[in-house]
Amino acid sequence: MHDIRVIIPAFNEEKSIAQVIGAIPDTVNEIIVVNNNSTDQTASVAAEAGATVLTETRMGYGYACLMGLNYVDKQSKTPDIIVFIDGDYSDYPQELPKVVAPIIKEGVDFVIGARVKSLREKGSMTPQQVFGNWLATTLMRLMYGAKFSDLGPFRAIRYDKLKELGMQDKTYGWTVEMQLKAIKHRLAYVEVPVRYKKRIGISKVSGTVKGTIFAGVKILGWIFKYGFK
C-alpha cells in the first residue's frame, strides 16, 4: 500500500471543508488541513471531521501549502505521494484514486487533475479563469514545449520528486511554479480529466478583481521568469 497524504489549504471554508474531508477515500493515510488565518470555524470543523489541522497566519495559498509540507517533512515516516486539493468542494475528492493511479500503476511522477470543459458544471469556472488557464498553458507550450491544458489545484506528485522541486511561491503562483519546475526537472507527468462543480462560497481569487489581477500577474511572472533563465 502506498502512503498518501492530502494537503488542503483552507481560508474561511467552514461550509465546505467537512464535505471535502468526508469524500476523500479511506485509502489516504492522513488529511492535513492548513487553516490559512480563517475568521470562521474552518479549523474546528476540519478537526471534528477527522483532519490534522495546522495554522498558517501568513495569508497566501503557497504559504499554506508550504506549511503542510513542512509538517510532513518532520514526520518519522514520510509519504510516497502528496495530493493537493482545494477546500471549497469544487473538485470531487472521491476521484482521488483516478488522480494517483498513473503514479501507482504507470510510474508517472506528477499528475494534474484537468478540469476539462466536458466534465465541468456550467458556471463552475469564471470566464477569467478559463482565459487565464488558456493563456498560461499556451505560453508554457510555446516557450517550454509543455503539454499542460490546466493549472488545476487537484494534483498528485511523488513526495521525493516534490522535494526536488524546491517550491518557493507563497501566494497564487504555487500551481504554475510546480508545473514549470516539473518541466525543468524532467518529471514524467500526465493530465487526468476530472469533474468540476461550482464551489461553495465565494472564490478568494477569481471572485474579486484584486485577486484575479494579482493571480494573473504572479502566474505570468513565473512563466516569463523561467523564459529568461
C-alpha positions as CSV (number, residue, x, y, z in Angstrom):
1,M,0.0,0.0,0.0
2,H,1.2,3.5,-0.9
3,D,1.4,6.1,1.9
4,I,-0.7,9.0,0.6
5,R,-1.1,12.3,2.4
6,V,-3.6,15.0,1.3
7,I,-2.9,18.7,1.9
8,I,-5.8,21.1,1.8
9,P,-5.2,24.9,2.1
10,A,-8.3,26.5,3.6
11,F,-9.4,30.1,4.2
12,N,-12.9,30.5,5.5
13,E,-14.2,27.2,4.2
14,E,-16.4,26.2,7.2
15,K,-19.3,25.4,5.0
16,S,-17.5,23.1,2.7
17,I,-14.4,21.6,4.4
18,A,-16.2,18.7,6.2
19,Q,-17.7,17.6,2.9
20,V,-14.3,17.6,1.2
21,I,-12.8,15.6,4.1
22,G,-15.7,13.2,4.1
23,A,-15.4,12.5,0.4
24,I,-11.7,11.6,0.5
25,P,-11.2,7.8,0.2
26,D,-10.2,5.8,3.3
27,T,-7.1,4.7,1.5
28,V,-5.5,8.0,2.3
29,N,-3.2,7.9,5.3
30,E,-3.6,11.4,6.6
31,I,-5.7,14.5,5.6
32,I,-3.9,17.8,6.5
33,V,-6.0,21.0,6.5
34,V,-3.9,24.1,6.7
35,N,-6.1,26.8,8.2
36,N,-4.8,30.0,6.5
37,N,-5.8,32.6,9.0
38,S,-9.6,31.9,8.7
39,T,-12.0,34.1,10.6
40,D,-14.7,31.5,10.7
41,Q,-14.9,28.0,12.2
42,T,-12.8,26.2,9.5
43,A,-10.3,24.8,11.9
44,S,-12.8,23.3,14.4
45,V,-15.0,21.9,11.6
46,A,-12.0,20.3,10.0
47,A,-10.7,18.8,13.2
48,E,-14.2,17.4,14.0
49,A,-14.3,15.8,10.6
50,G,-11.0,14.0,11.4
51,A,-8.3,16.0,9.7
52,T,-5.0,17.1,11.2
53,V,-5.3,20.9,11.4
54,L,-2.4,23.2,11.1
55,T,-2.5,27.0,11.3
56,E,-0.6,29.4,9.0
57,T,-1.3,33.0,9.8
58,R,0.5,34.4,6.8
59,M,-2.1,34.8,4.1
60,G,-1.3,33.0,0.8
61,Y,-2.1,29.8,-0.9
62,G,1.6,29.0,-1.2
63,Y,2.2,29.7,2.4
64,A,-0.5,27.2,3.4
65,C,0.9,24.5,1.1
66,L,4.5,25.1,2.4
67,M,3.2,24.8,6.0
68,G,1.6,21.4,5.1
69,L,4.8,20.2,3.5
70,N,6.9,21.4,6.5
71,Y,4.7,19.3,8.8
72,V,5.1,16.2,6.5
73,D,8.9,16.7,6.3
74,K,9.1,16.4,10.1
75,Q,7.3,13.1,10.4
76,S,9.3,9.9,11.2
77,K,7.8,8.3,8.1
78,T,7.4,10.4,5.0
79,P,4.8,9.6,2.4
80,D,5.1,8.2,-1.1
81,I,2.6,10.6,-2.6
82,I,1.3,14.0,-1.8
83,V,-2.1,15.1,-3.1
84,F,-3.3,18.8,-3.1
85,I,-6.9,19.7,-3.3
86,D,-8.9,22.8,-2.5
87,G,-11.2,23.1,0.5
88,D,-14.2,24.6,-1.4
89,Y,-15.7,21.3,-2.6
90,S,-15.4,22.3,-6.3
91,D,-13.4,19.2,-7.0
92,Y,-14.7,15.6,-6.5
93,P,-12.4,14.2,-3.8
94,Q,-13.7,10.7,-4.5
95,E,-11.8,10.9,-7.8
96,L,-8.5,10.8,-5.9
97,P,-7.8,7.2,-6.9
98,K,-8.0,8.2,-10.5
99,V,-5.6,11.0,-10.0
100,V,-3.0,9.0,-8.2
101,A,-3.4,5.9,-10.5
102,P,-0.8,7.0,-13.1
103,I,1.8,7.3,-10.3
104,I,1.0,4.0,-8.7
105,K,0.4,1.9,-11.9
106,E,2.5,3.7,-14.6
107,G,5.5,5.1,-12.8
108,V,4.5,8.7,-13.5
109,D,5.9,11.4,-11.2
110,F,3.3,14.1,-11.4
111,V,-0.5,14.2,-12.2
112,I,-2.7,17.2,-12.8
113,G,-6.5,16.8,-12.4
114,A,-7.5,18.6,-15.6
115,R,-10.9,20.5,-15.4
116,V,-11.9,19.7,-19.0
117,K,-14.9,21.5,-20.4
118,S,-17.0,18.4,-21.0
119,L,-16.8,17.5,-17.3
120,R,-17.2,21.0,-15.8
121,E,-20.5,22.1,-14.4
122,K,-21.7,25.2,-16.2
123,G,-20.5,28.3,-14.4
124,S,-18.0,26.5,-12.2
125,M,-15.1,28.4,-13.8
126,T,-15.4,32.1,-14.5
127,P,-14.5,33.5,-17.9
128,Q,-11.3,35.0,-16.5
129,Q,-10.3,31.6,-15.1
130,V,-10.9,29.9,-18.4
131,F,-9.0,32.6,-20.3
132,G,-6.2,32.6,-17.7
133,N,-5.7,28.8,-18.0
134,W,-5.7,29.0,-21.8
135,L,-3.1,31.8,-21.8
136,A,-0.8,30.3,-19.2
137,T,-0.8,26.8,-20.7
138,T,-0.5,28.2,-24.3
139,L,2.6,30.2,-23.2
140,M,4.0,27.1,-21.4
141,R,3.6,25.1,-24.6
142,L,5.2,27.7,-26.9
143,M,8.0,28.5,-24.5
144,Y,8.8,25.2,-23.0
145,G,7.1,22.5,-25.0
146,A,4.8,21.7,-22.1
147,K,1.7,19.6,-22.6
148,F,-0.5,21.0,-19.9
149,S,-4.0,22.2,-20.5
150,D,-4.9,23.3,-17.0
151,L,-3.4,24.8,-13.8
152,G,-5.9,22.7,-11.7
153,P,-5.4,22.6,-8.0
154,F,-6.3,18.9,-7.7
155,R,-3.0,17.2,-8.3
156,A,-0.7,14.4,-7.1
157,I,3.0,14.1,-7.0
158,R,5.6,11.7,-5.7
159,Y,6.9,13.1,-2.4
160,D,10.6,12.7,-3.3
161,K,10.1,14.5,-6.6
162,L,8.2,17.3,-4.9
163,K,11.1,17.8,-2.5
164,E,13.5,18.1,-5.5
165,L,11.5,21.0,-6.9
166,G,12.3,23.3,-4.0
167,M,8.9,25.0,-4.1
168,Q,9.0,28.7,-3.1
169,D,5.9,30.7,-4.1
170,K,3.9,32.0,-1.2
171,T,0.7,33.0,-3.0
172,Y,-1.1,32.5,-6.3
173,G,1.9,31.3,-8.3
174,W,2.2,27.9,-6.4
175,T,0.5,25.8,-9.1
176,V,2.3,27.2,-12.1
177,E,5.6,27.1,-10.3
178,M,5.2,23.4,-9.7
179,Q,4.3,22.8,-13.3
180,L,7.3,24.8,-14.6
181,K,9.7,23.1,-12.3
182,A,8.3,19.7,-13.2
183,I,9.3,20.5,-16.8
184,K,12.7,21.8,-15.8
185,H,13.4,18.7,-13.7
186,R,12.2,16.4,-16.4
187,L,9.5,14.8,-14.4
188,A,7.2,12.3,-16.1
189,Y,3.7,14.0,-16.0
190,V,0.2,13.4,-17.3
191,E,-3.2,15.0,-17.0
192,V,-6.2,13.1,-15.9
193,P,-9.7,14.6,-16.7
194,V,-11.7,15.3,-13.6
195,R,-15.1,16.6,-12.9
196,Y,-15.5,20.1,-11.5
197,K,-18.5,21.9,-10.0
198,K,-19.4,25.3,-8.6
199,R,-17.6,25.9,-5.3
200,I,-19.3,26.5,-2.0
201,G,-18.8,30.2,-1.1
202,I,-17.0,33.0,-3.0
203,S,-13.6,32.4,-4.5
204,K,-10.8,34.4,-2.9
205,V,-9.1,34.7,-6.2
206,S,-11.5,34.7,-9.2
207,G,-14.3,36.1,-7.0
208,T,-12.6,39.5,-6.7
209,V,-11.0,41.9,-9.2
210,K,-7.9,42.3,-7.0
211,G,-7.5,38.5,-6.6
212,T,-7.9,37.9,-10.3
213,I,-5.3,40.6,-11.3
214,F,-2.8,39.5,-8.6
215,A,-3.1,35.9,-9.6
216,G,-2.6,36.7,-13.3
217,V,0.5,38.8,-12.6
218,K,2.0,36.1,-10.4
219,I,1.3,33.3,-12.9
220,L,2.7,35.2,-15.9
221,G,5.6,36.4,-13.8
222,W,6.7,32.8,-13.2
223,I,6.3,31.8,-16.8
224,F,8.4,34.7,-18.2
225,K,10.9,34.5,-15.4
226,Y,11.7,30.9,-16.4
227,G,11.9,32.0,-20.0
228,F,14.8,34.3,-19.3
229,K,16.8,31.8,-17.3
